[in-house]
Amino acid sequence: MLKLLPVVLLAGCVATHGPKPSDTIFKEKDRDWLKIYEHELKVARENGDIDAWRFFFPEYIKELKKNAESKTQ
């Protein structure tokens, strides 16, 4: 029984295929940067990470302005 243990452990988690670049293709228009930046700001606030806040807040403001401009056109 102990002789089969290494075989079971090594063969139990075998990947059938590896990820391909086509698995990660996304459309830029489907990415909602405002939600991403809101989440990052929330996490930075929860963790007291001032540097992250200083990085993401201007990016969030830029994205807000970009969205406001695209809605007025």
PQR file with spaces between the fields and no chain letter, atoms N, CA, C, O and H, PARSE charges and radii, in Angstrom:
ATOM       1  N    MET     1       0.812   -1.190    0.000 -0.4000 1.5000
ATOM       2  CA   MET     1       0.000    0.000    0.000 -0.0000 2.0000
ATOM       3  C    MET     1       0.866    1.270    0.000  0.5500 1.7000
ATOM       4  O    MET     1       0.564    2.228   -0.711 -0.5500 1.4000
ATOM       5  N    LEU     2       1.923    1.272    0.786 -0.4000 1.5000
ATOM       6  CA   LEU     2       2.800    2.439    0.849 -0.0000 2.0000
ATOM       7  C    LEU     2       3.557    2.652   -0.455  0.5500 1.7000
ATOM       8  O    LEU     2       3.976    3.767   -0.765 -0.5500 1.4000
ATOM       9  H    LEU     2       2.168    0.494    1.364  0.4000 1.0000
ATOM      10  N    LYS     3       3.729    1.582   -1.213 -0.4000 1.5000
ATOM      11  CA   LYS     3       4.422    1.712   -2.494 -0.0000 2.0000
ATOM      12  C    LYS     3       3.580    2.487   -3.506  0.5500 1.7000
ATOM      13  O    LYS     3       4.129    3.131   -4.400 -0.5500 1.4000
ATOM      14  H    LYS     3       3.389    0.675   -0.962  0.4000 1.0000
ATOM      15  N    LEU     4       2.280    2.434   -3.379 -0.4000 1.5000
ATOM      16  CA   LEU     4       1.382    3.129   -4.303 -0.0000 2.0000
ATOM      17  C    LEU     4       1.134    4.585   -3.909  0.5500 1.7000
ATOM      18  O    LEU     4       0.653    5.373   -4.723 -0.5500 1.4000
ATOM      19  H    LEU     4       1.833    1.911   -2.653  0.4000 1.0000
ATOM      20  N    LEU     5       1.454    4.938   -2.693 -0.4000 1.5000
ATOM      21  CA   LEU     5       1.211    6.296   -2.215 -0.0000 2.0000
ATOM      22  C    LEU     5       1.899    7.368   -3.061  0.5500 1.7000
ATOM      23  O    LEU     5       1.242    8.346   -3.417 -0.5500 1.4000
ATOM      24  H    LEU     5       1.845    4.298   -2.032  0.4000 1.0000
ATOM      25  N    PRO     6       3.183    7.242   -3.404 -0.5600 1.5000
ATOM      26  CA   PRO     6       3.806    8.270   -4.257  0.2800 2.0000
ATOM      27  C    PRO     6       3.147    8.371   -5.628  0.5500 1.7000
ATOM      28  O    PRO     6       3.024    9.466   -6.178 -0.5500 1.4000
ATOM      29  N    VAL     7       2.733    7.260   -6.170 -0.4000 1.5000
ATOM      30  CA   VAL     7       2.081    7.279   -7.481 -0.0000 2.0000
ATOM      31  C    VAL     7       0.756    8.027   -7.396  0.5500 1.7000
ATOM      32  O    VAL     7       0.438    8.835   -8.268 -0.5500 1.4000
ATOM      33  H    VAL     7       2.833    6.372   -5.723  0.4000 1.0000
ATOM      34  N    VAL     8      -0.003    7.762   -6.360 -0.4000 1.5000
ATOM      35  CA   VAL     8      -1.297    8.426   -6.183 -0.0000 2.0000
ATOM      36  C    VAL     8      -1.097    9.921   -5.957  0.5500 1.7000
ATOM      37  O    VAL     8      -1.832   10.738   -6.513 -0.5500 1.4000
ATOM      38  H    VAL     8       0.256    7.106   -5.651  0.4000 1.0000
ATOM      39  N    LEU     9      -0.126   10.276   -5.160 -0.4000 1.5000
ATOM      40  CA   LEU     9       0.120   11.692   -4.881 -0.0000 2.0000
ATOM      41  C    LEU     9       0.601   12.447   -6.118  0.5500 1.7000
ATOM      42  O    LEU     9       0.198   13.589   -6.339 -0.5500 1.4000
ATOM      43  H    LEU     9       0.471    9.613   -4.708  0.4000 1.0000
ATOM      44  N    LEU    10       1.443   11.830   -6.912 -0.4000 1.5000
ATOM      45  CA   LEU    10       1.982   12.506   -8.086 -0.0000 2.0000
ATOM      46  C    LEU    10       1.017   12.510   -9.264  0.5500 1.7000
ATOM      47  O    LEU    10       1.065   13.417  -10.095 -0.5500 1.4000
ATOM      48  H    LEU    10       1.770   10.903   -6.732  0.4000 1.0000
ATOM      49  N    ALA    11       0.158   11.530   -9.350 -0.4000 1.5000
ATOM      50  CA   ALA    11      -0.747   11.437  -10.493 -0.0000 2.0000
ATOM      51  C    ALA    11      -2.122   12.030  -10.197  0.5500 1.7000
ATOM      52  O    ALA    11      -2.949   12.137  -11.102 -0.5500 1.4000
ATOM      53  H    ALA    11       0.119   10.793   -8.675  0.4000 1.0000
ATOM      54  N    GLY    12      -2.374   12.408   -8.980 -0.4000 1.5000
ATOM      55  CA   GLY    12      -3.710   12.883   -8.606 -0.0000 2.0000
ATOM      56  C    GLY    12      -4.059   14.250   -9.154  0.5500 1.7000
ATOM      57  O    GLY    12      -5.231   14.511   -9.424 -0.5500 1.4000
ATOM      58  H    GLY    12      -1.701   12.321   -8.245  0.4000 1.0000
ATOM      59  N    CYS    13      -3.112   15.110   -9.326 -0.4000 1.5000
ATOM      60  CA   CYS    13      -3.389   16.489   -9.748 -0.0000 2.0000
ATOM      61  C    CYS    13      -2.664   16.786  -11.064  0.5500 1.7000
ATOM      62  O    CYS    13      -1.718   17.574  -11.093 -0.5500 1.4000
ATOM      63  H    CYS    13      -2.160   14.898   -9.107  0.4000 1.0000
ATOM      64  N    VAL    14      -3.091   16.183  -12.096 -0.4000 1.5000
ATOM      65  CA   VAL    14      -2.463   16.376  -13.392 -0.0000 2.0000
ATOM      66  C    VAL    14      -3.303   17.339  -14.216  0.5500 1.7000
ATOM      67  O    VAL    14      -4.504   17.131  -14.389 -0.5500 1.4000
ATOM      68  H    VAL    14      -3.859   15.543  -12.072  0.4000 1.0000
ATOM      69  N    ALA    15      -2.674   18.388  -14.721 -0.4000 1.5000
ATOM      70  CA   ALA    15      -3.383   19.344  -15.574 -0.0000 2.0000
ATOM      71  C    ALA    15      -3.537   18.752  -16.966  0.5500 1.7000
ATOM      72  O    ALA    15      -2.592   18.187  -17.515 -0.5500 1.4000
ATOM      73  H    ALA    15      -1.699   18.557  -14.580  0.4000 1.0000
ATOM      74  N    THR    16      -4.719   18.882  -17.528 -0.4000 1.5000
ATOM      75  CA   THR    16      -4.955   18.317  -18.853 -0.0000 2.0000
ATOM      76  C    THR    16      -4.456   19.240  -19.956  0.5500 1.7000
ATOM      77  O    THR    16      -4.094   18.775  -21.037 -0.5500 1.4000
ATOM      78  H    THR    16      -5.487   19.341  -17.082  0.4000 1.0000
ATOM      79  N    HIS    17      -4.434   20.528  -19.695 -0.4000 1.5000
ATOM      80  CA   HIS    17      -3.916   21.476  -20.689 -0.0000 2.0000
ATOM      81  C    HIS    17      -3.448   22.737  -19.964  0.5500 1.7000
ATOM      82  O    HIS    17      -3.945   23.077  -18.890 -0.5500 1.4000
ATOM      83  H    HIS    17      -4.728   20.905  -18.817  0.4000 1.0000
ATOM      84  N    GLY    18      -2.505   23.405  -20.561 -0.4000 1.5000
ATOM      85  CA   GLY    18      -1.999   24.641  -19.992 -0.0000 2.0000
ATOM      86  C    GLY    18      -2.760   25.829  -20.555  0.5500 1.7000
ATOM      87  O    GLY    18      -3.389   25.712  -21.607 -0.5500 1.4000
ATOM      88  H    GLY    18      -2.102   23.129  -21.433  0.4000 1.0000
ATOM      89  N    PRO    19      -2.718   26.962  -19.881 -0.5600 1.5000
ATOM      90  CA   PRO    19      -3.389   28.150  -20.403  0.2800 2.0000
ATOM      91  C    PRO    19      -2.714   28.646  -21.685  0.5500 1.7000
ATOM      92  O    PRO    19      -1.498   28.548  -21.849 -0.5500 1.4000
ATOM      93  N    LYS    20      -3.517   29.164  -22.561 -0.4000 1.5000
ATOM      94  CA   LYS    20      -3.017   29.726  -23.820 -0.0000 2.0000
ATOM      95  C    LYS    20      -3.268   31.229  -23.814  0.5500 1.7000
ATOM      96  O    LYS    20      -4.153   31.692  -23.093 -0.5500 1.4000
ATOM      97  H    LYS    20      -4.505   29.244  -22.429  0.4000 1.0000
ATOM      98  N    PRO    21      -2.524   31.997  -24.588 -0.5600 1.5000
ATOM      99  CA   PRO    21      -2.788   33.435  -24.647  0.2800 2.0000
ATOM     100  C    PRO    21      -4.229   33.757  -25.051  0.5500 1.7000
ATOM     101  O    PRO    21      -4.780   34.774  -24.629 -0.5500 1.4000
ATOM     102  N    SER    22      -4.826   32.910  -25.853 -0.4000 1.5000
ATOM     103  CA   SER    22      -6.214   33.173  -26.273 -0.0000 2.0000
ATOM     104  C    SER    22      -7.192   33.055  -25.109  0.5500 1.7000
ATOM     105  O    SER    22      -8.310   33.564  -25.192 -0.5500 1.4000
ATOM     106  H    SER    22      -4.379   32.084  -26.196  0.4000 1.0000
ATOM     107  N    ASP    23      -6.790   32.388  -24.021 -0.4000 1.5000
ATOM     108  CA   ASP    23      -7.657   32.262  -22.849 -0.0000 2.0000
ATOM     109  C    ASP    23      -7.779   33.576  -22.085  0.5500 1.7000
ATOM     110  O    ASP    23      -8.725   33.759  -21.319 -0.5500 1.4000
ATOM     111  H    ASP    23      -5.882   31.975  -23.953  0.4000 1.0000
ATOM     112  N    THR    24      -6.835   34.490  -22.285 -0.4000 1.5000
ATOM     113  CA   THR    24      -6.824   35.728  -21.509 -0.0000 2.0000
ATOM     114  C    THR    24      -7.156   36.971  -22.326  0.5500 1.7000
ATOM     115  O    THR    24      -6.982   38.089  -21.842 -0.5500 1.4000
ATOM     116  H    THR    24      -6.067   34.342  -22.907  0.4000 1.0000
ATOM     117  N    ILE    25      -7.622   36.798  -23.537 -0.4000 1.5000
ATOM     118  CA   ILE    25      -7.952   37.955  -24.375 -0.0000 2.0000
ATOM     119  C    ILE    25      -9.191   38.642  -23.820  0.5500 1.7000
ATOM     120  O    ILE    25     -10.183   37.986  -23.499 -0.5500 1.4000
ATOM     121  H    ILE    25      -7.764   35.890  -23.931  0.4000 1.0000
ATOM     122  N    PHE    26      -9.130   39.949  -23.709 -0.4000 1.5000
ATOM     123  CA   PHE    26     -10.294   40.714  -23.267 -0.0000 2.0000
ATOM     124  C    PHE    26     -10.435   41.939  -24.152  0.5500 1.7000
ATOM     125  O    PHE    26      -9.493   42.360  -24.823 -0.5500 1.4000
ATOM     126  H    PHE    26      -8.325   40.481  -23.970  0.4000 1.0000
ATOM     127  N    LYS    27     -11.626   42.492  -24.135 -0.4000 1.5000
ATOM     128  CA   LYS    27     -11.891   43.713  -24.884 -0.0000 2.0000
ATOM     129  C    LYS    27     -11.724   44.893  -23.935  0.5500 1.7000
ATOM     130  O    LYS    27     -12.320   44.923  -22.859 -0.5500 1.4000
ATOM     131  H    LYS    27     -12.391   42.150  -23.590  0.4000 1.0000
ATOM     132  N    GLU    28     -10.920   45.855  -24.337 -0.4000 1.5000
ATOM     133  CA   GLU    28     -10.650   47.017  -23.490 -0.0000 2.0000
ATOM     134  C    GLU    28     -11.942   47.752  -23.126  0.5500 1.7000
ATOM     135  O    GLU    28     -12.065   48.275  -22.019 -0.5500 1.4000
ATOM     136  H    GLU    28     -10.436   45.831  -25.212  0.4000 1.0000
ATOM     137  N    LYS    29     -12.896   47.794  -24.041 -0.4000 1.5000
ATOM     138  CA   LYS    29     -14.145   48.512  -23.761 -0.0000 2.0000
ATOM     139  C    LYS    29     -14.971   47.820  -22.681  0.5500 1.7000
ATOM     140  O    LYS    29     -15.833   48.454  -22.071 -0.5500 1.4000
ATOM     141  H    LYS    29     -12.797   47.369  -24.941  0.4000 1.0000
ATOM     142  N    ASP    30     -14.725   46.527  -22.430 -0.4000 1.5000
ATOM     143  CA   ASP    30     -15.462   45.798  -21.398 -0.0000 2.0000
ATOM     144  C    ASP    30     -14.867   45.979  -20.007  0.5500 1.7000
ATOM     145  O    ASP    30     -15.469   45.561  -19.018 -0.5500 1.4000
ATOM     146  H    ASP    30     -14.025   46.012  -22.925  0.4000 1.0000
ATOM     147  N    ARG    31     -13.706   46.590  -19.921 -0.4000 1.5000
ATOM     148  CA   ARG    31     -13.060   46.792  -18.623 -0.0000 2.0000
ATOM     149  C    ARG    31     -13.575   48.094  -18.018  0.5500 1.7000
ATOM     150  O    ARG    31     -13.504   49.147  -18.653 -0.5500 1.4000
ATOM     151  H    ARG    31     -13.217   46.929  -20.725  0.4000 1.0000
ATOM     152  N    ASP    32     -14.087   48.026  -16.807 -0.4000 1.5000
ATOM     153  CA   ASP    32     -14.623   49.200  -16.123 -0.0000 2.0000
ATOM     154  C    ASP    32     -13.569   49.722  -15.142  0.5500 1.7000
ATOM     155  O    ASP    32     -13.475   49.262  -14.004 -0.5500 1.4000
ATOM     156  H    ASP    32     -14.145   47.171  -16.292  0.4000 1.0000
ATOM     157  N    TRP    33     -12.783   50.689  -15.609 -0.4000 1.5000
ATOM     158  CA   TRP    33     -11.680   51.201  -14.797 -0.0000 2.0000
ATOM     159  C    TRP    33     -12.166   51.901  -13.541  0.5500 1.7000
ATOM     160  O    TRP    33     -11.484   51.863  -12.517 -0.5500 1.4000
ATOM     161  H    TRP    33     -12.859   51.063  -16.533  0.4000 1.0000
ATOM     162  N    LEU    34     -13.327   52.537  -13.593 -0.4000 1.5000
ATOM     163  CA   LEU    34     -13.835   53.195  -12.391 -0.0000 2.0000
ATOM     164  C    LEU    34     -14.046   52.191  -11.265  0.5500 1.7000
ATOM     165  O    LEU    34     -13.674   52.450  -10.121 -0.5500 1.4000
ATOM     166  H    LEU    34     -13.882   52.568  -14.425  0.4000 1.0000
ATOM     167  N    LYS    35     -14.637   51.058  -11.584 -0.4000 1.5000
ATOM     168  CA   LYS    35     -14.862   50.042  -10.553 -0.0000 2.0000
ATOM     169  C    LYS    35     -13.542   49.487  -10.038  0.5500 1.7000
ATOM     170  O    LYS    35     -13.396   49.224   -8.844 -0.5500 1.4000
ATOM     171  H    LYS    35     -14.940   50.847  -12.513  0.4000 1.0000
ATOM     172  N    ILE    36     -12.588   49.311  -10.935 -0.4000 1.5000
ATOM     173  CA   ILE    36     -11.281   48.795  -10.519 -0.0000 2.0000
ATOM     174  C    ILE    36     -10.612   49.785   -9.574  0.5500 1.7000
ATOM     175  O    ILE    36     -10.107   49.394   -8.522 -0.5500 1.4000
ATOM     176  H    ILE    36     -12.707   49.524  -11.904  0.4000 1.0000
ATOM     177  N    TYR    37     -10.603   51.071   -9.943 -0.4000 1.5000
ATOM     178  CA   TYR    37      -9.976   52.082   -9.090 -0.0000 2.0000
ATOM     179  C    TYR    37     -10.723   52.245   -7.778  0.5500 1.7000
ATOM     180  O    TYR    37     -10.094   52.435   -6.737 -0.5500 1.4000
ATOM     181  H    TYR    37     -11.013   51.389  -10.798  0.4000 1.0000
ATOM     182  N    GLU    38     -12.063   52.176   -7.801 -0.4000 1.5000
ATOM     183  CA   GLU    38     -12.834   52.253   -6.551 -0.0000 2.0000
ATOM     184  C    GLU    38     -12.440   51.119   -5.614  0.5500 1.7000
ATOM     185  O    GLU    38     -12.255   51.324   -4.415 -0.5500 1.4000
ATOM     186  H    GLU    38     -12.573   52.022   -8.647  0.4000 1.0000
ATOM     187  N    HIS    39     -12.314   49.931   -6.173 -0.4000 1.5000
ATOM     188  CA   HIS    39     -11.919   48.783   -5.345 -0.0000 2.0000
ATOM     189  C    HIS    39     -10.518   48.981   -4.767  0.5500 1.7000
ATOM     190  O    HIS    39     -10.290   48.725   -3.584 -0.5500 1.4000
ATOM     191  H    HIS    39     -12.463   49.765   -7.147  0.4000 1.0000
ATOM     192  N    GLU    40      -9.593   49.431   -5.591 -0.4000 1.5000
ATOM     193  CA   GLU    40      -8.224   49.630   -5.119 -0.0000 2.0000
ATOM     194  C    GLU    40      -8.155   50.716   -4.045  0.5500 1.7000
ATOM     195  O    GLU    40      -7.393   50.591   -3.086 -0.5500 1.4000
ATOM     196  H    GLU    40      -9.778   49.639   -6.551  0.4000 1.0000
ATOM     197  N    LEU    41      -8.945   51.777   -4.199 -0.4000 1.5000
ATOM     198  CA   LEU    41      -8.978   52.831   -3.180 -0.0000 2.0000
ATOM     199  C    LEU    41      -9.565   52.303   -1.871  0.5500 1.7000
ATOM     200  O    LEU    41      -9.090   52.647   -0.788 -0.5500 1.4000
ATOM     201  H    LEU    41      -9.564   51.878   -4.978  0.4000 1.0000
ATOM     202  N    LYS    42     -10.584   51.480   -1.974 -0.4000 1.5000
ATOM     203  CA   LYS    42     -11.196   50.886   -0.779 -0.0000 2.0000
ATOM     204  C    LYS    42     -10.189   50.004   -0.048  0.5500 1.7000
ATOM     205  O    LYS    42     -10.063   50.078    1.174 -0.5500 1.4000
ATOM     206  H    LYS    42     -10.970   51.201   -2.853  0.4000 1.0000
ATOM     207  N    VAL    43      -9.472   49.171   -0.801 -0.4000 1.5000
ATOM     208  CA   VAL    43      -8.470   48.285   -0.197 -0.0000 2.0000
ATOM     209  C    VAL    43      -7.339   49.114    0.423  0.5500 1.7000
ATOM     210  O    VAL    43      -6.860   48.802    1.513 -0.5500 1.4000
ATOM     211  H    VAL    43      -9.575   49.111   -1.794  0.4000 1.0000
ATOM     212  N    ALA    44      -6.922   50.159   -0.271 -0.4000 1.5000
ATOM     213  CA   ALA    44      -5.857   51.019    0.268 -0.0000 2.0000
ATOM     214  C    ALA    44      -6.301   51.678    1.571  0.5500 1.7000
ATOM     215  O    ALA    44      -5.521   51.771    2.519 -0.5500 1.4000
ATOM     216  H    ALA    44      -7.311   50.413   -1.156  0.4000 1.0000
ATOM     217  N    ARG    45      -7.551   52.136    1.617 -0.4000 1.5000
ATOM     218  CA   ARG    45      -8.070   52.760    2.839 -0.0000 2.0000
ATOM     219  C    ARG    45      -8.133   51.744    3.981  0.5500 1.7000
ATOM     220  O    ARG    45      -7.745   52.050    5.108 -0.5500 1.4000
ATOM     221  H    ARG    45      -8.184   52.061    0.847  0.4000 1.0000
ATOM     222  N    GLU    46      -8.623   50.527    3.687 -0.4000 1.5000
ATOM     223  CA   GLU    46      -8.731   49.490    4.719 -0.0000 2.0000
ATOM     224  C    GLU    46      -7.365   49.118    5.289  0.5500 1.7000
ATOM     225  O    GLU    46      -7.242   48.821    6.478 -0.5500 1.4000
ATOM     226  H    GLU    46      -8.938   50.278    2.771  0.4000 1.0000
ATOM     227  N    ASN    47      -6.343   49.136    4.438 -0.4000 1.5000
ATOM     228  CA   ASN    47      -5.011   48.731    4.871 -0.0000 2.0000
ATOM     229  C    ASN    47      -4.126   49.898    5.297  0.5500 1.7000
ATOM     230  O    ASN    47      -2.978   49.695    5.693 -0.5500 1.4000
ATOM     231  H    ASN    47      -6.444   49.378    3.473  0.4000 1.0000
ATOM     232  N    GLY    48      -4.652   51.116    5.219 -0.4000 1.5000
ATOM     233  CA   GLY    48      -3.853   52.275    5.600 -0.0000 2.0000
ATOM     234  C    GLY    48      -2.675   52.511    4.677  0.5500 1.7000
ATOM     235  O    GLY    48      -1.634   53.014    5.100 -0.5500 1.4000
ATOM     236  H    GLY    48      -5.585   51.281    4.898  0.4000 1.0000
ATOM     237  N    ASP    49      -2.840   52.147    3.416 -0.4000 1.5000
ATOM     238  CA   ASP    49      -1.751   52.252    2.436 -0.0000 2.0000
ATOM     239  C    ASP    49      -1.833   53.602    1.722  0.5500 1.7000
ATOM     240  O    ASP    49      -2.530   53.749    0.718 -0.5500 1.4000
ATOM     241  H    ASP    49      -3.685   51.738    3.073  0.4000 1.0000
ATOM     242  N    ILE    50      -1.123   54.563    2.250 -0.4000 1.5000
ATOM     243  CA   ILE    50      -1.171   55.935    1.730 -0.0000 2.0000
ATOM     244  C    ILE    50      -0.564   56.011    0.331  0.5500 1.7000
ATOM     245  O    ILE    50      -1.065   56.745   -0.521 -0.5500 1.4000
ATOM     246  H    ILE    50      -0.557   54.444    3.066  0.4000 1.0000
ATOM     247  N    ASP    51       0.500   55.266    0.091 -0.4000 1.5000
ATOM     248  CA   ASP    51       1.138   55.294   -1.235 -0.0000 2.0000
ATOM     249  C    ASP    51       0.199   54.772   -2.316  0.5500 1.7000
ATOM     250  O    ASP    51       0.130   55.337   -3.408 -0.5500 1.4000
ATOM     251  H    ASP    51       0.906   54.669    0.783  0.4000 1.0000
ATOM     252  N    ALA    52      -0.515   53.709   -2.018 -0.4000 1.5000
ATOM     253  CA   ALA    52      -1.487   53.189   -2.993 -0.0000 2.0000
ATOM     254  C    ALA    52      -2.590   54.212   -3.219  0.5500 1.7000
ATOM     255  O    ALA    52      -3.029   54.420   -4.350 -0.5500 1.4000
ATOM     256  H    ALA    52      -0.460   53.250   -1.131  0.4000 1.0000
ATOM     257  N    TRP    53      -3.035   54.848   -2.144 -0.4000 1.5000
ATOM     258  CA   TRP    53      -4.078   55.868   -2.280 -0.0000 2.0000
ATOM     259  C    TRP    53      -3.586   57.005   -3.166  0.5500 1.7000
ATOM     260  O    TRP    53      -4.320   57.461   -4.043 -0.5500 1.4000
ATOM     261  H    TRP    53      -2.678   54.679   -1.225  0.4000 1.0000
ATOM     262  N    ARG    54      -2.358   57.470   -2.953 -0.4000 1.5000
ATOM     263  CA   ARG    54      -1.798   58.556   -3.764 -0.0000 2.0000
ATOM     264  C    ARG    54      -1.653   58.160   -5.226  0.5500 1.7000
ATOM     265  O    ARG    54      -1.745   59.015   -6.107 -0.5500 1.4000
ATOM     266  H    ARG    54      -1.762   57.100   -2.241  0.4000 1.0000
ATOM     267  N    PHE    55      -1.432   56.895   -5.497 -0.4000 1.5000
ATOM     268  CA   PHE    55      -1.327   56.445   -6.878 -0.0000 2.0000
ATOM     269  C    PHE    55      -2.700   56.330   -7.530  0.5500 1.7000
ATOM     270  O    PHE    55      -2.898   56.836   -8.635 -0.5500 1.4000
ATOM     271  H    PHE    55      -1.357   56.200   -4.782  0.4000 1.0000
ATOM     272  N    PHE    56      -3.648   55.677   -6.868 -0.4000 1.5000
ATOM     273  CA   PHE    56      -4.928   55.369   -7.496 -0.0000 2.0000
ATOM     274  C    PHE    56      -5.902   56.542   -7.533  0.5500 1.7000
ATOM     275  O    PHE    56      -6.736   56.603   -8.437 -0.5500 1.4000
ATOM     276  H    PHE    56      -3.487   55.266   -5.970  0.4000 1.0000
ATOM     277  N    PHE    57      -5.826   57.485   -6.575 -0.4000 1.5000
ATOM     278  CA   PHE    57      -6.792   58.575   -6.561 -0.0000 2.0000
ATOM     279  C    PHE    57      -6.697   59.466   -7.801  0.5500 1.7000
ATOM     280  O    PHE    57      -7.736   59.771   -8.387 -0.5500 1.4000
ATOM     281  H    PHE    57      -5.149   57.435   -5.841  0.4000 1.0000
ATOM     282  N    PRO    58      -5.501   59.903   -8.235 -0.5600 1.5000
ATOM     283  CA   PRO    58      -5.437   60.688   -9.478  0.2800 2.0000
ATOM     284  C    PRO    58      -5.911   59.894  -10.701  0.5500 1.7000
ATOM     285  O    PRO    58      -6.528   60.452  -11.608 -0.5500 1.4000
ATOM     286  N    GLU    59      -5.621   58.599  -10.718 -0.4000 1.5000
ATOM     287  CA   GLU    59      -6.094   57.767  -11.831 -0.0000 2.0000
ATOM     288  C    GLU    59      -7.618   57.688  -11.831  0.5500 1.7000
ATOM     289  O    GLU    59      -8.249   57.710  -12.887 -0.5500 1.4000
ATOM     290  H    GLU    59      -5.120   58.145   -9.981  0.4000 1.0000
ATOM     291  N    TYR    60      -8.193   57.597  -10.653 -0.4000 1.5000
ATOM     292  CA   TYR    60      -9.647   57.561  -10.515 -0.0000 2.0000
ATOM     293  C    TYR    60     -10.266   58.872  -11.013  0.5500 1.7000
ATOM     294  O    TYR    60     -11.274   58.859  -11.719 -0.5500 1.4000
ATOM     295  H    TYR    60      -7.680   57.579   -9.795  0.4000 1.0000
ATOM     296  N    ILE    61      -9.661   59.989  -10.645 -0.4000 1.5000
ATOM     297  CA   ILE    61     -10.155   61.300  -11.085 -0.0000 2.0000
ATOM     298  C    ILE    61     -10.053   61.429  -12.602  0.5500 1.7000
ATOM     299  O    ILE    61     -10.982   61.922  -13.242 -0.5500 1.4000
ATOM     300  H    ILE    61      -8.842   60.000  -10.072  0.4000 1.0000
ATOM     301  N    LYS    62      -8.929   60.989  -13.191 -0.4000 1.5000
ATOM     302  CA   LYS    62      -8.770   61.030  -14.654 -0.0000 2.0000
ATOM     303  C    LYS    62      -9.861   60.220  -15.341  0.5500 1.7000
ATOM     304  O    LYS    62     -10.422   60.649  -16.349 -0.5500 1.4000
ATOM     305  H    LYS    62      -8.175   60.589  -12.671  0.4000 1.0000
ATOM     306  N    GLU    63     -10.153   59.055  -14.794 -0.4000 1.5000
ATOM     307  CA   GLU    63     -11.176   58.194  -15.394 -0.0000 2.0000
ATOM     308  C    GLU    63     -12.565   58.809  -15.244  0.5500 1.7000
ATOM     309  O    GLU    63     -13.394   58.690  -16.147 -0.5500 1.4000
ATOM     310  H    GLU    63      -9.697   58.707  -13.976  0.4000 1.0000
ATOM     311  N    LEU    64     -12.826   59.463  -14.119 -0.4000 1.5000
ATOM     312  CA   LEU    64     -14.098   60.170  -13.937 -0.0000 2.0000
ATOM     313  C    LEU    64     -14.267   61.260  -14.991  0.5500 1.7000
ATOM     314  O    LEU    64     -15.335   61.405  -15.585 -0.5500 1.4000
ATOM     315  H    LEU    64     -12.153   59.560  -13.386  0.4000 1.0000
ATOM     316  N    LYS    65     -13.195   62.027  -15.215 -0.4000 1.5000
ATOM     317  CA   LYS    65     -13.249   63.086  -16.228 -0.0000 2.0000
ATOM     318  C    LYS    65     -13.449   62.508  -17.616  0.5500 1.7000
ATOM     319  O    LYS    65     -14.227   63.041  -18.407 -0.5500 1.4000
ATOM     320  H    LYS    65     -12.327   61.909  -14.732  0.4000 1.0000
ATOM     321  N    LYS    66     -12.746   61.411  -17.921 -0.4000 1.5000
ATOM     322  CA   LYS    66     -12.876   60.777  -19.226 -0.0000 2.0000
ATOM     323  C    LYS    66     -14.312   60.285  -19.451  0.5500 1.7000
ATOM     324  O    LYS    66     -14.859   60.439  -20.543 -0.5500 1.4000
ATOM     325  H    LYS    66     -12.114   60.978  -17.278  0.4000 1.0000
ATOM     326  N    ASN    67     -14.911   59.700  -18.425 -0.4000 1.5000
ATOM     327  CA   ASN    67     -16.295   59.224  -18.542 -0.0000 2.0000
ATOM     328  C    ASN    67     -17.268   60.379  -18.705  0.5500 1.7000
ATOM     329  O    ASN    67     -18.225   60.283  -19.473 -0.5500 1.4000
ATOM     330  H    ASN    67     -14.467   59.575  -17.538  0.4000 1.0000
ATOM     331  N    ALA    68     -17.031   61.471  -17.986 -0.4000 1.5000
ATOM     332  CA   ALA    68     -17.908   62.634  -18.081 -0.0000 2.0000
ATOM     333  C    ALA    68     -17.823   63.239  -19.483  0.5500 1.7000
ATOM     334  O    ALA    68     -18.841   63.651  -20.040 -0.5500 1.4000
ATOM     335  H    ALA    68     -16.254   61.549  -17.362  0.4000 1.0000
ATOM     336  N    GLU    69     -16.625   63.297  -20.055 -0.4000 1.5000
ATOM     337  CA   GLU    69     -16.448   63.839  -21.402 -0.0000 2.0000
ATOM     338  C    GLU    69     -17.123   62.949  -22.446  0.5500 1.7000
ATOM     339  O    GLU    69     -17.740   63.449  -23.386 -0.5500 1.4000
ATOM     340  H    GLU    69     -15.798   62.963  -19.603  0.4000 1.0000
ATOM     341  N    SER    70     -17.005   61.644  -22.281 -0.4000 1.5000
ATOM     342  CA   SER    70     -17.603   60.736  -23.267 -0.0000 2.0000
ATOM     343  C    SER    70     -19.130   60.754  -23.196  0.5500 1.7000
ATOM     344  O    SER    70     -19.793   60.499  -24.201 -0.5500 1.4000
ATOM     345  H    SER    70     -16.503   61.238  -21.517  0.4000 1.0000
ATOM     346  N    LYS    71     -19.693   61.050  -22.030 -0.4000 1.5000
ATOM     347  CA   LYS    71     -21.157   61.130  -21.906 -0.0000 2.0000
ATOM     348  C    LYS    71     -21.719   62.408  -22.485  0.5500 1.7000
ATOM     349  O    LYS    71     -22.869   62.436  -22.924 -0.5500 1.4000
ATOM     350  H    LYS    71     -19.155   61.258  -21.214  0.4000 1.0000
ATOM     351  N    THR    72     -20.917   63.482  -22.494 -0.4000 1.5000
ATOM     352  CA   THR    72     -21.408   64.754  -23.031 -0.0000 2.0000
ATOM     353  C    THR    72     -21.300   64.806  -24.548  0.5500 1.7000
ATOM     354  O    THR    72     -21.928   65.655  -25.180 -0.5500 1.4000
ATOM     355  H    THR    72     -19.983   63.460  -22.138  0.4000 1.0000
ATOM     356  N    GLN    73     -20.530   63.932  -25.129 -0.4000 1.5000
ATOM     357  CA   GLN    73     -20.352   63.973  -26.600 -0.0000 2.0000
ATOM     358  C    GLN    73     -21.396   63.162  -27.303  0.5500 1.7000
ATOM     359  O    GLN    73     -21.396   63.087  -28.532 -0.5500 1.4000
ATOM     360  H    GLN    73     -20.020   63.242  -24.615  0.4000 1.0000
